Amino acid sequence: MSYLKTKENNEDVFNYLNTVECATKKEDCFQLVEKLESISGFKAKMWGNRIVGFGSYTYKTKAGKEGEWFLIGFTPNKDKISLHLMHGLENETVLLSKLGKHKIGKGCLYIKKLVDVDMTILNELMTTSYKSNKADKLT
């Protein structure tokens, strides 16, 4: 069904996160798992060998190909954590202005450490993004 190489699998999320070298980033990742499980109601799952995702949906491209993807997730990279919010960042200028140190991409929010951001604002961004994405994809 899917043409993407990155797929949900049964690898252990916690074993993967324990390989993160930076102790601060590792602890931040464990906190994100806890928060995103609470927000989404889904257990963390590995997607490919680097992405931690929560929930899933089936999408269909204009070319007619189908695939599975997660509703919200994150990737611990060497120099930052990429939060895959995928929905709503372009409309969240007020919240982003209050967040703290971050960068944004098309569907990602990049942070170096959780202490660099306001956790209340981050929780609101993650919750809003998840709910918007879920409503958009699962209705």
C-alpha positions, 0 to 999 in steps of 0.5 A: 500500500505505501510507497514511502520507505519510512513506515511504522514498525515494532522497534522499541521507542525507548531503546532508540531514545536511549541511544541519543548521546546528549543527556539533555536531549535524551531527557527532552525526548522522554518528556516529549513522549509523555506529553505527546502520548497524553495529547494524542491518546496513542502510544509512541511508535517508531516510524523508520529508524529515527522518527517517533510518531503517534497515531496514524492515518491513510493518505492518498496522493493525486497520483492515486498512491496510498500510504500511512503516516503519523498524526504527530511526532518528533525526531531527535537530530544531532543539533536539534529536535524536530517536532513534526506538527504538520498542521497549523504552524502558519496560523500560529504566529502569536503563539510562536512569537511567545514560544522562545528559541525555535525555527520553523519549516513547512511542517516542523518546529525545530528546538534545541532544548525544551528549556529554551521554550515556554512549555505551556505554549509548546503544549498548546501548539502541539495540542492544536496541531494534533487536533487540527491534523486529526480532524482534517485526516480522520473525518 
